[in-house]
Amino acid sequence: SGHEAPVRAYLREKLTPHVDEVVTDGLGGIFGIKHSEAADAPRVLVASHMDEVGFMVSEIKPDGTFRVVEIGGWNPMVVSSQRFKLLTRDGHEIPVISGSVPPHLTREKGGPTMPAIADIVFDGGFADKAEAESFGIRPGDTIVPDSSAILTANEKNIISKAWDNRYGVLMVSELAEALSGQKLGNELYLGS
């Protein structure tokens, strides 16, 4: 979604004590490198990804709600009636909720239909466009899911959205720690 700086900072902190070098790329990726003493050593890459899907405000409507375009792939069926955070360019987090026309109001138009992303609006409770803008909201601002990891009732599992992202970053940092101080026969690149 473009707001991966906290994850990047976490990964830098976790990698730095265990690798020879930390590098970043122009896309925001960060990699720890363990150099090999062997000349022409093969290179091995262990990569995860820290990015996550979201939305970008495309329009602030006169009633103060927002139209969006998606960042990444979304199933429209799971977007409506969820909590999100709108991230303004000056760093403020504004709680918003997503909504669409409820099925019972579409009956006269042929019955319930599958919503499209274009049908979904995000609402921060603003009276109108001017009030939304007074909070620093502009087209181009990002909207991301507002959720956290949950420990299951039996306390044996943790469930969360975007688990592939989070678990991959954790695996990279744990591998760096496990190999800390070891000499390798290859160059090892670890990151996200």
C-alpha positions, 0 to 999 in steps of 0.5 A, spaced: 500 500 500 506 504 500 506 504 507 511 499 509 516 503 513 514 500 520 515 493 517 522 496 513 525 499 520 523 492 524 526 488 519 533 492 519 533 492 526 532 484 526 537 483 520 543 488 522 546 484 528 546 478 524 549 480 517 555 483 514 551 488 510 544 491 509 542 494 502 535 497 500 533 498 493 529 503 489 522 500 491 523 500 498 526 493 499 531 491 504 536 485 504 541 483 509 547 480 506 552 475 509 558 474 504 562 468 503 569 467 503 569 463 497 571 467 491 565 466 486 560 463 491 553 462 489 548 467 491 542 464 495 536 469 495 531 468 501 525 473 500 519 475 503 514 481 501 512 486 506 507 490 502 499 489 503 493 490 499 489 497 500 485 502 496 487 509 494 482 515 495 480 517 488 474 522 489 472 525 495 464 526 494 460 532 496 457 528 502 464 527 505 465 519 503 470 517 498 470 513 492 477 509 491 481 505 486 484 498 489 491 497 490 493 490 489 487 485 488 481 485 492 475 480 492 469 486 492 465 481 497 469 481 503 470 489 502 464 492 505 462 493 512 469 493 514 474 497 518 479 501 515 484 506 516 485 512 512 493 515 512 493 522 510 500 524 507 501 528 513 501 522 517 494 522 520 490 516 521 483 517 520 478 511 522 473 509 516 468 504 514 467 501 508 459 500 505 455 499 499 448 499 497 445 493 501 441 487 498 434 489 500 435 496 496 437 493 490 430 488 489 427 493 485 433 493 480 433 486 479 435 483 486 442 483 489 448 483 485 455 482 486 458 489 488 464 492 484 469 496 488 467 502 484 460 501 488 463 501 495 464 508 498 468 509 505 465 513 510 469 517 516 463 520 518 464 527 515 458 532 514 461 534 507 467 534 502 469 541 506 470 537 512 473 531 510 478 536 506 479 540 513 482 533 516 487 533 510 484 528 506 486 528 499 485 524 493 491 519 492 491 518 500 491 511 502 486 506 505 489 500 509 485 494 513 484 496 520 485 489 523 490 485 528 492 478 529 488 474 534 490 468 539 485 463 538 480 461 544 484 454 545 491 459 545 494 454 540 494 458 533 494 466 531 490 468 525 491 474 521 490 477 515 496 478 510 499 472 514 503 470 508 507 477 508 508 477 516 510 470 516 515 471 511 518 477 514 519 473 521 522 467 517 527 472 514 529 475 520 529 468 524 533 465 519 538 471 519 539 470 527 540 462 526 545 463 521 549 469 525 556 468 526 556 462 521 561 461 515 557 460 509 559 457 502 555 461 498 553 469 499 546 469 502 541 475 501 535 475 506 530 480 505 523 483 503 
